[in-house]
Amino acid sequence: MTSHSVDSGAAWRERLIEDDAGIARVLADTRRMAVLGIKTADSGQPAYYVAEYAQRAGLEIVPVPVYYPDVTSILGKSVYRTVASIPGDVDMVNVFRRPKDIDAHVEDILAKRPRTVWFQLGIRNDAAAERFARAGIQVIQDRCLLVELGRAGR
């Protein structure tokens, strides 16, 4: 057993959020979001412009790029190299990593204890999602944060 509490019953499944009401509730409760795998503005990729949209929608963005070792700031915010090294609480970790690359980040994310982990559209890793849910963290998979913020009127 790891140092993280583990839910061995079936209650963890309730933390796998798939319905619109659950997503709306998560978004309403989210103020500060780490973006794991964020890209730079010149990339023109969703891993930048989704975070930019979320920032304009009022979320505090904490960039955690996987690449760009020389970059110190994205979206005007200081860059952190791990989720666990971010000072203060994080409501959500928005993940822009291929499903096979998520496993390398699970312990780092668990160490931070965010309320929610959000895997972007096209990203599913059921084993990682189960680990997060069993640790008491809500999980949303395969949904676009930009689309869902828009639907929530943000």
C-alpha positions as CSV (number, residue, x, y, z in Angstrom):
1,M,0.0,0.0,0.0
2,T,1.3,3.4,-0.9
3,S,1.3,6.5,1.3
4,H,-1.9,7.6,-0.5
5,S,-5.2,6.4,0.9
6,V,-6.9,3.8,-1.2
7,D,-10.6,3.2,-1.6
8,S,-11.0,-0.5,-2.1
9,G,-14.9,-0.5,-2.2
10,A,-17.0,0.5,-5.2
11,A,-17.4,4.1,-4.1
12,W,-14.4,5.2,-6.2
13,R,-16.5,4.7,-9.3
14,E,-18.6,7.6,-8.3
15,R,-15.5,9.8,-8.8
16,L,-15.4,8.9,-12.5
17,I,-17.4,11.9,-13.8
18,E,-19.1,11.3,-17.2
19,D,-22.4,13.2,-17.0
20,D,-23.0,16.9,-17.9
21,A,-24.2,17.8,-14.3
22,G,-21.0,16.3,-12.8
23,I,-18.8,18.2,-15.3
24,A,-20.7,21.4,-14.6
25,R,-20.2,20.9,-10.8
26,V,-16.5,20.3,-11.3
27,L,-16.1,23.4,-13.4
28,A,-18.0,25.5,-10.9
29,D,-15.7,24.3,-8.1
30,T,-12.5,24.9,-10.1
31,R,-10.4,28.1,-9.7
32,R,-6.8,27.0,-10.0
33,M,-5.7,24.6,-12.7
34,A,-2.3,23.1,-13.4
35,V,-1.9,22.2,-17.1
36,L,0.4,19.2,-17.5
37,G,1.9,19.1,-21.0
38,I,1.1,22.7,-21.8
39,K,2.7,24.0,-25.0
40,T,3.9,27.5,-25.9
41,A,1.9,30.1,-27.9
42,D,3.9,29.4,-31.1
43,S,2.9,25.8,-31.1
44,G,-0.7,26.7,-32.2
45,Q,-1.8,23.5,-30.5
46,P,-4.8,22.7,-28.2
47,A,-2.3,22.3,-25.3
48,Y,-1.8,26.0,-25.5
49,Y,-5.0,27.5,-26.7
50,V,-7.3,25.5,-24.4
51,A,-5.3,26.8,-21.4
52,E,-5.4,30.3,-22.9
53,Y,-9.2,30.1,-23.2
54,A,-9.5,28.8,-19.6
55,Q,-7.4,31.7,-18.4
56,R,-9.6,34.2,-20.2
57,A,-12.6,32.4,-18.6
58,G,-11.3,33.3,-15.2
59,L,-9.2,30.2,-14.1
60,E,-5.8,30.7,-12.7
61,I,-3.4,28.7,-14.9
62,V,-0.3,27.0,-13.6
63,P,1.8,25.8,-16.5
64,V,3.6,22.4,-16.2
65,P,5.3,21.8,-19.6
66,V,6.9,18.5,-20.4
67,Y,9.0,20.0,-23.1
68,Y,10.6,23.4,-23.4
69,P,13.3,23.1,-20.7
70,D,14.4,26.7,-21.2
71,V,10.9,28.3,-21.0
72,T,10.3,30.0,-17.6
73,S,6.9,31.5,-18.3
74,I,3.8,30.5,-20.3
75,L,0.6,32.7,-20.4
76,G,2.4,35.1,-18.1
77,K,2.7,32.6,-15.3
78,S,5.8,30.9,-13.9
79,V,6.4,27.4,-15.2
80,Y,6.8,24.4,-12.8
81,R,8.5,21.2,-13.8
82,T,6.3,18.9,-11.7
83,V,2.7,19.1,-10.4
84,A,3.9,18.3,-6.9
85,S,6.3,21.3,-6.9
86,I,3.5,23.8,-7.4
87,P,3.0,25.9,-4.2
88,G,-0.5,25.9,-2.7
89,D,-3.6,24.0,-3.6
90,V,-4.6,23.0,-7.2
91,D,-8.2,22.3,-7.9
92,M,-7.6,20.5,-11.2
93,V,-4.8,19.0,-13.2
94,N,-5.7,19.3,-16.9
95,V,-3.7,16.6,-18.8
96,F,-2.3,17.0,-22.3
97,R,-0.4,13.8,-22.6
98,R,-0.8,10.7,-24.7
99,P,-2.5,7.9,-22.8
100,K,0.6,5.8,-22.7
101,D,2.6,8.8,-21.3
102,I,0.2,9.4,-18.4
103,D,1.5,6.6,-16.2
104,A,4.8,8.4,-15.7
105,H,2.9,11.3,-14.1
106,V,0.5,9.5,-11.8
107,E,2.7,9.6,-8.6
108,D,3.5,13.3,-9.2
109,I,-0.2,14.1,-9.5
110,L,-1.2,11.9,-6.5
111,A,1.4,13.8,-4.4
112,K,-0.4,17.1,-5.1
113,R,-3.9,15.8,-4.3
114,P,-5.9,17.9,-6.7
115,R,-9.7,17.7,-6.5
116,T,-10.0,16.7,-10.2
117,V,-7.8,15.3,-13.0
118,W,-9.1,16.0,-16.5
119,F,-7.9,14.1,-19.5
120,Q,-8.4,16.1,-22.6
121,L,-10.5,15.0,-25.6
122,G,-9.1,11.8,-27.1
123,I,-7.2,10.9,-24.0
124,R,-8.3,7.9,-21.9
125,N,-6.2,5.9,-19.4
126,D,-8.6,3.8,-17.4
127,A,-5.9,2.4,-15.1
128,A,-4.6,5.8,-14.1
129,A,-8.2,7.1,-13.8
130,E,-9.0,4.3,-11.4
131,R,-5.9,5.1,-9.3
132,F,-6.9,8.7,-9.0
133,A,-10.5,7.8,-8.2
134,R,-9.4,5.3,-5.5
135,A,-7.3,8.1,-4.0
136,G,-10.4,10.3,-3.7
137,I,-9.8,12.4,-6.8
138,Q,-12.5,13.1,-9.4
139,V,-11.6,12.1,-12.9
140,I,-13.0,13.3,-16.3
141,Q,-11.7,11.5,-19.4
142,D,-11.9,12.2,-23.1
143,R,-13.6,15.6,-22.9
144,C,-12.5,19.0,-24.2
145,L,-12.2,21.6,-21.4
146,L,-12.7,24.5,-23.9
147,V,-16.0,23.0,-25.1
148,E,-17.2,22.3,-21.6
149,L,-16.3,25.8,-20.3
150,G,-18.2,27.2,-23.3
151,R,-21.2,25.1,-22.5
152,A,-21.0,26.3,-18.9
153,G,-21.2,29.9,-20.1
154,R,-17.6,30.8,-19.3
